[in-house]
Amino acid sequence: MLEVIRLQISEDFVRVILQSNFHESYQRVYDQSFLIQYLDSKMRAVHRNSKSRRSFANIYAVYAILHFYQRDYYQNPDAYRRFLGYDYTQLLTFCRSLYGGSKLQNHALNSRVNGEFRNKFPSALNDLIISNNGKYLLHIDYLYVGSFDISRICCEIIERYIQLISAKDHELAQILEHLQSLTDISSKKAHLRELLHEETEARIFEIISYSILKNHYKNTKVYFGYSPDALIEASLQLYKTGRTNANDGGIDFVMRPLGRFFQVTEVDNYDKYLLDIDKVLHFPVTFVIKTTKSKDCVLNQLDEYISRRSGGMIVIENHYRKAIEEIITINELLLWIDELNDMDVTDLIRDIDICYRLEMNLDIPNAEI
């Protein structure tokens, strides 16, 4: 028998679904189901100001197995106990067909779900996902509460989560459509400023900050050449290196022709900053930070952290301090919005739209970013 862990239901929509299916028994079902508790804990990203990642990979890995399980083994535990699992390709194809899932990899099926599940529920006796030589299935312990098969309820919860995330994502599309309809430059800048604050969602912040920086730096000229009498004028160009929240350890933006690296972050844990520096072997990094603290305040706090972390070793302190090229906060981004001219603001809105469409896998206009 599974140990009962009493947790408060985090998401209102999860509570509503449980109440509609189990009425006065909904809390008991929740308390007895590690699977429902796990899903509930993964769905905080539905909130407007949430800093949580969408966790599509882990949620979709579970959902894919549940989807086929319902078709083949719903309320048939004896047959399911003899089942050897669904093929990896079948499950991954299904995951990639879902909203926001086109770029998903296989990591969730292979290890990430089970690792996270064990951390959340150390008293659970078995892994949530069973791996069987390229085939996968959910452990039957988590598919039943008593004699009741909860797979359909779990699918209903996941499907409602997808609907809510989709609606949240498309809020920006509506804002951009409105921005593009405005003709007054002051109104455009005012609306753009409203998008930048500490509660801005991480993906949106990265998209907007990139677009601001791109249009800010493009007005700066530099001169390169192999001799003083053969210099070539060039404008600074900023390139986005990948999708937002890729969690691949890469650098978010790269500048040509100077070769600057930019990393977008929102964490106050300065160990993460040093980890980012280590990943690029102490190459100088400009941090773009989702904070309204002054850049001097952030730099002082980071400097103090480096001193504590180094244990007084000057060589370590120098490695990290020299690798911090610049700190950019929301304050600088807002200032640079104000400095843009009419054409720059039009380009800025266009760039946000292009990056957003790329992120949402929507049709992209013929334009370079």
WOTA-V900791 format. One record per residue. N is the residue number from 1. OMEGA is omega in degrees with one decimal (none if undefined). Layout:
n	omega
N	OMEGA
N	OMEGA
//
This chain:
n	omega
1	179.4
2	175.7
3	-179.7
4	175.7
5	-177.6
6	177.9
7	175.3
8	178.2
9	-173.3
10	-170.6
11	-178.9
12	-177.6
13	175.3
14	178.3
15	-179.1
16	179.9
17	179.4
18	179.3
19	-178.4
20	-178.6
21	-173.5
22	176.3
23	-174.7
24	-179.1
25	-171.0
26	-178.2
27	178.5
28	178.6
29	178.9
30	-177.8
31	-175.5
32	-176.5
33	173.1
34	-176.8
35	178.5
36	177.4
37	179.5
38	179.3
39	179.6
40	-177.9
41	-176.0
42	-166.2
43	-179.8
44	-178.2
45	179.8
46	-176.7
47	-174.8
48	-174.9
49	-175.9
50	173.6
51	-176.2
52	172.3
53	-177.9
54	177.2
55	-179.8
56	-173.9
57	-177.9
58	-179.3
59	-177.7
60	176.1
61	177.7
62	-176.8
63	-178.6
64	179.4
65	178.7
66	-178.0
67	-178.5
68	177.9
69	-179.3
70	-179.8
71	-169.3
72	-168.2
73	-178.7
74	180.0
75	177.7
76	-172.8
77	-178.0
78	178.7
79	-177.2
80	178.9
81	178.6
82	-176.2
83	-175.5
84	173.9
85	178.0
86	-176.9
87	-178.8
88	-177.7
89	178.5
90	-178.2
91	-178.3
92	176.9
93	177.9
94	179.7
95	-176.9
96	176.7
97	-175.8
98	-179.9
99	178.7
100	-174.0
101	-171.6
102	-176.8
103	-175.8
104	176.3
105	-174.5
106	-172.2
107	-176.9
108	179.8
109	-172.8
110	-174.7
111	-167.9
112	-180.0
113	-177.0
114	178.7
115	179.1
116	-179.9
117	179.0
118	178.8
119	-178.9
120	-174.4
121	-176.5
122	-180.0
123	177.9
124	-173.2
125	-173.3
126	171.6
127	176.4
128	179.5
129	176.1
130	177.2
131	-176.3
132	175.9
133	178.1
134	175.1
135	-172.3
136	175.0
137	177.4
138	178.1
139	-175.1
140	178.6
141	-172.7
142	-178.7
143	-177.3
144	164.4
145	-169.7
146	179.0
147	-175.6
148	178.2
149	-174.9
150	-174.0
151	-178.6
152	177.4
153	178.8
154	177.7
155	177.9
156	177.8
157	-178.9
158	-178.7
159	176.8
160	176.0
161	179.4
162	178.8
163	-178.0
164	179.0
165	179.1
166	179.0
167	178.8
168	-179.1
169	-174.0
170	172.3
171	-179.4
172	178.4
173	178.8
174	178.2
175	-179.7
176	177.8
177	178.1
178	179.3
179	-177.7
180	179.0
181	-178.4
182	178.1
183	-178.8
184	-176.0
185	179.9
186	178.4
187	178.1
188	-179.4
189	179.8
190	179.0
191	178.1
192	179.3
193	-179.4
194	-180.0
195	-174.2
196	174.4
197	-173.7
198	179.7
199	176.5
200	-179.6
201	-171.8
202	-178.3
203	-179.7
204	178.8
205	-179.1
206	179.7
207	-177.2
208	-179.5
209	176.5
210	-176.4
211	176.9
212	-178.3
213	179.7
214	-176.8
215	174.0
216	-174.6
217	-174.7
218	179.2
219	-179.9
220	179.7
221	173.0
222	-175.8
223	-178.1
224	175.2
225	-179.9
226	176.1
227	-176.7
228	-177.4
229	-179.6
230	-179.4
231	178.6
232	178.1
233	178.9
234	174.6
235	176.4
236	-178.7
237	179.4
238	-179.1
239	175.2
240	-169.8
241	-179.1
242	180.0
243	-178.5
244	177.7
245	-178.2
246	179.7
247	-177.7
248	178.1
249	-177.4
250	177.0
251	-172.6
252	-179.6
253	175.2
254	-178.6
255	169.9
256	-0.6
257	-176.2
258	-179.2
259	178.3
260	175.6
261	177.1
262	177.8
263	178.7
264	-179.3
265	178.7
266	-173.5
267	174.0
268	178.1
269	-172.5
270	173.8
271	177.2
272	178.5
273	-179.3
274	176.8
275	177.4
276	178.1
277	178.8
278	-176.0
279	179.3
280	173.7
281	174.6
282	169.6
283	-176.4
284	-176.7
285	170.0
286	-179.6
287	175.6
288	-164.8
289	178.7
290	-180.0
291	174.1
292	170.9
293	176.8
294	-179.8
295	176.3
296	178.0
297	179.4
298	-178.3
299	177.9
300	178.7
301	178.9
302	178.7
303	177.5
304	179.6
305	178.3
306	179.3
307	179.1
308	-176.4
309	-174.8
310	-176.0
311	179.4
312	179.5
313	-174.8
314	-177.4
315	178.5
316	178.3
317	-178.6
318	179.6
319	-176.5
320	-177.2
321	179.4
322	-178.2
323	177.1
324	-175.5
325	-177.8
326	172.8
327	176.9
328	179.8
329	176.3
330	-178.6
331	179.0
332	-179.7
333	178.1
334	178.5
335	-177.6
336	172.1
337	-178.0
338	-176.3
339	-177.1
340	175.4
341	-174.7
342	-178.1
343	178.9
344	-179.9
345	176.1
346	178.1
347	179.5
348	179.3
349	177.2
350	-178.8
351	175.9
352	-178.6
353	-179.6
354	-179.7
355	179.6
356	179.0
357	176.4
358	-179.0
359	-176.8
360	-178.7
361	176.3
362	177.6
363	-177.2
364	176.3
365	178.4
366	-179.9
367	178.8
368	174.6
369	none
//
